[in-house]
Amino acid sequence: MQIQSFIQQLIILAPPFLFALTLHELAHGYVAYHLGDPTAKNAGRLTLNPLKHLDPLGVLAFIIMKIGWAKPVPVNPNYFRNPQQGMLLVALAGPGANVMLAIASAILVKFLLVIPPLPIFILQPLLSMLVASVWINIMLAVFNCLPIPPLDGSKVLLGLLPPAAARSFARLEPFGFILLLALFYTGIIPKLIMPIIRYSHDFLLG
């Protein structure tokens, strides 16, 4: 029974999770391309095909811990007229796309609850996926805004700091993933982000 419940949960979570990750990375690549950087386009990453964006470890982490990630879109700031500002805009694009997708998913949930009833075998899974989409996209947006390398929040911070301070902060990047794991397993990250995620989720669906 537990295996069956796990499979059912995975079927509900997989589509919104894959779409959220895909849109997140596509947004990074699209903004970089719009600012003059063709790197993501040349790498075939300006696509809605989730297979181009998946990181097997990130998918496994989502299945186990309900927090995951995709392969970062390659970005070359040397193409930008203002590299520091360009990287800030590229970094904001991913979480911004997730926030918009969370809002769109919440609107669709409310729309489906007021239109003439759909067959329950269609309505129930669709509602479950959309509610999951709200949660997943808020989670990705909030988690990625943490100012810890290699998350988007660290790149936003780099774009806001004075050049000397930005260079000093950038030296943390090789240790970022270890720091991230340590903060997650000690419970610090969940304590920081879960109240924001719950409040945002309830606000959008309330």
Sequence and secondary structure as in RCSB ss.txt:
>XXXX:A:sequence
MQIQSFIQQLIILAPPFLFALTLHELAHGYVAYHLGDPTAKNAGRLTLNPLKHLDPLGVLAFIIMKIGWAKPVPV
NPNYFRNPQQGMLLVALAGPGANVMLAIASAILVKFLLVIPPLPIFILQPLLSMLVASVWINIMLAVFNCLPIPP
LDGSKVLLGLLPPAAARSFARLEPFGFILLLALFYTGIIPKLIMPIIRYSHDFLLG
>XXXX:A:secstr
 HHHHHHHHHHHHHHHHHHHHHHHHHHHHHHHHHTT  HHHHTT SSS GGGTB HHHHHHHHHHS   B     
 GGGSSSHHHHHHHHHHHHHHHHHHHHHHHHHHHHHHHHSS   HHHHHHHHHHHHHHHHHHHHHHHHHTSSSTT
SHHHHHHHHHS HHHHHHHHTTGGGHHHHHHHHHHTTHHHHHHHHHHHHHHHHHH 
